[in-house]
């Protein structure tokens, strides 16, 4: 069916006869020459057809998202495309076969699309042709593969646990599935494999892991999905430091294997109190370096009722120090931040700016 995919031909392949298949991503007619960007999940290869070519008329009738098979000779491009791995070559068509025709698609098959989410979900099979979507799913596959490689190297056993079970106390509501065999009774979909993996420890498996599908009947948010996948691990005969060591090294290996990024271990650890004091939350994004600073001692003698009343009531005053940014915060920008603070039920936003040796503020 094909000799190469659409992401692998290079300048070293010039003069080779090849057969490619894929979707027509774009067609252009420039000065009588027909150019086609042929796409598959590996990339894009440019196809060229000249007016004297017997396949010219067939290619004239080809539209975006047609699936075609072409045979031709790899030649060097006159104008290179540095943005494509295959950008130094193109394939001069010798023969073409249309494998599947296509009508006008309801969304643009490209990384950038203006399609509404409802349209993307309705035509999900088209949405998933977009390279940006395919890359995300391939990345997920690579992560799962790296996770399996890591736990296998530590003698963990991957065991699939049941999806249908009985309801147990968890942090959210269960999804219930009625039983056909036992009318009036229900199965519960697992919120986690907690009970099963504990049974496996009692059974003597010692080291278990699973990339587990879990279900929770709760309102959808960016970090709350009714159906989700988690890396589920259980170990016997360990202490707290063993857990830290195994999981931190998993993160290190996955990042190295999948993204080529080296992570220094151990990872930073914060006490709950420190996380609340520095970041204002117990799930901090440690990339955010504008930490909260306690300035209660500095402002305690100011005759500012908001600060004075708060401190008198046992409260504290904290501030964010945006260093070397005084000239970047105009009055309009400060007003915008004030309105943003009010969305979270703050009465206002106290601010102080030091610029060119002078203080100004609210």
Buried (B, 14 or more C-beta within 10 A) or exposed (E): EBEBBBBBBEEEBEEBEBBBBBBBBBBEEEEEEBBBBBBBBBBBBBBBBEEEBEBBEBBEEBEBBBBBBBBBBBBEBEEEBEEBBBBBBBBBBBEBEBEEEBEEBEBEBEEEBEBEEEBBEBBEEBBBBBBEBBEEEEEEEBBBEBBBEBBEEEEBEEBEBEBEBEBEEBEEBBBEEEEEEEEEEBBBBBBBBBBBBEBBBEEEBBBBBBBBBBBBEEEEEEEEEBEEEEBBBBBEEEEEEEEBBBEBBBBBBBBEBBEEEEBEEEEEEBEEEEBBBBBEEEEBEEEEEEEBEEBEEEBEEEEBEBBBEBBEEEEEBBBEEEEEEBEEBEEEEBEEEBEEBEEEEEEEBBBEBEEEEEEEEE
